[in-house]
Amino acid sequence: LGERAAAGRRRVRVAGARVATALGIVLFVVCLCLGYLAFRRVRLMRGGGVDLSLRRRPAAVSRFASRDASAGWHAGVARYRGDELAWFRLTSFRPGSSLRLDRNELEIIGRREPADAEAYVMPSRSSVLRCRSHGVDVELAMAPGVLTGFLSWLEAAPPGRRTGYRQAS
């Protein structure tokens, strides 16, 4: 009976050590992932990025519209690259941009203040712009300073090209 109890205790210790090792590995991988996401955000912001939240399915079209007005918003960093606005989702491991908007194809359809349920998922004092690019509607939420820069970028164009700023009628 004594040998069986000792063997049982050894099995429990070995199983416990395996569980602890597996949990340690999982914790290490999670820390690496979080570290990569933090490094990526710092790199994007230092390279001229601005905080910009994006929703691909505007509230009126979204299947979540009646349940939760904040559904579908994603925090990200946007960078201007010539005639393109490249948007990088913060929680994505993808090295490149998640979405690109061409200045010459972008229309502002409307502007509004965020609903109460949306306020926590976007920068403070944000404005929400509903835009259309290549026939696809998106909503962009940005702080006042970012909005000023976005509208300036949208209106600017090299000589001989259209301005790119079109207010839909």
Disulfide bonds with the S-S distance in Angstrom:
none
